[in-house]
Amino acid sequence: MTIDSTLLELLCCPVDKVPLRHATRDELRRLNQAIQDGRAGQIDGGTRLQPLEAALVRTDGERLYPIDDGLPVLLADQALPGALLGQEP
């Protein structure tokens, strides 16, 4: 699931208004591996349990926001840290 490019241009990180982009397939693979391994801690301290079909990533890579059921979840406390994008299984 992808967000329409016109809408994506309007969306930004709710914390500090950094623009967002779609996560790549490789990034989603790494994120889902982290979720499967129990390493996907949310900013609020919770753990993401459901695999991601899509996500939006800040252009600086600091946070990412899941897209659940076609809707971006732009809640700061439910964001995942961008460090997960660099973790290999």
C-alpha positions as CSV (number, residue, x, y, z in Angstrom):
1,M,0.0,0.0,0.0
2,T,1.4,3.4,-1.0
3,I,0.2,6.8,-0.2
4,D,-0.7,9.0,-3.2
5,S,2.3,11.3,-4.1
6,T,0.2,14.4,-3.8
7,L,-0.9,13.5,-0.3
8,L,2.7,12.4,0.6
9,E,3.9,15.9,-0.2
10,L,1.6,17.3,2.4
11,L,2.5,14.8,5.2
12,C,5.3,15.4,7.6
13,C,6.6,14.1,10.9
14,P,4.2,15.4,13.7
15,V,7.2,16.0,16.0
16,D,9.3,18.4,14.0
17,K,7.7,18.6,10.5
18,V,10.4,16.7,8.7
19,P,9.1,15.4,5.3
20,L,8.3,11.7,4.9
21,R,9.0,9.2,2.2
22,H,7.9,5.6,1.6
23,A,10.0,2.8,3.1
24,T,11.8,0.7,0.6
25,R,11.2,-3.0,0.2
26,D,14.6,-3.7,1.8
27,E,13.8,-1.4,4.8
28,L,10.4,-3.2,5.2
29,R,12.2,-6.5,5.2
30,R,14.6,-5.3,7.9
31,L,11.7,-3.8,9.9
32,N,9.6,-6.9,9.7
33,Q,12.6,-9.0,10.8
34,A,13.0,-6.7,13.8
35,I,9.3,-7.1,14.6
36,Q,9.5,-10.9,14.3
37,D,12.6,-10.9,16.6
38,G,10.9,-8.7,19.2
39,R,13.4,-5.8,18.6
40,A,10.8,-3.3,17.2
41,G,10.3,-1.0,20.2
42,Q,8.0,2.0,19.7
43,I,9.0,5.4,20.9
44,D,6.4,5.1,23.7
45,G,8.2,2.0,25.0
46,G,5.7,-0.5,23.5
47,T,6.6,-3.2,21.1
48,R,5.3,-3.5,17.6
49,L,3.9,-7.0,17.2
50,Q,2.2,-6.8,13.7
51,P,4.3,-7.0,10.6
52,L,4.3,-3.9,8.3
53,E,3.0,-3.9,4.8
54,A,4.1,-0.3,4.4
55,A,5.6,2.6,6.3
56,L,6.6,6.2,6.0
57,V,10.1,7.2,6.9
58,R,11.4,10.7,7.8
59,T,13.7,11.9,5.1
60,D,16.5,12.1,7.7
61,G,15.8,8.5,8.7
62,E,15.2,9.3,12.4
63,R,11.7,7.9,12.8
64,L,9.3,5.8,10.8
65,Y,5.5,5.6,10.9
66,P,3.5,2.5,10.1
67,I,0.8,2.4,7.5
68,D,-2.0,0.3,8.9
69,D,-5.0,-0.7,6.8
70,G,-3.9,1.9,4.2
71,L,-3.8,4.8,6.8
72,P,-0.6,6.3,8.0
73,V,-0.3,6.3,11.8
74,L,1.3,9.6,12.4
75,L,1.3,9.4,16.2
76,A,4.6,10.4,17.7
77,D,4.4,7.8,20.5
78,Q,3.7,4.9,18.0
79,A,6.6,5.8,15.7
80,L,9.5,3.4,15.5
81,P,13.1,4.5,15.8
82,G,15.0,4.9,12.5
83,A,17.9,2.8,14.0
84,L,15.8,-0.3,13.1
85,L,16.4,0.5,9.4
86,G,20.1,-0.2,9.9
87,Q,19.8,-3.4,11.9
88,E,20.4,-6.6,10.0
89,P,18.9,-9.9,11.3
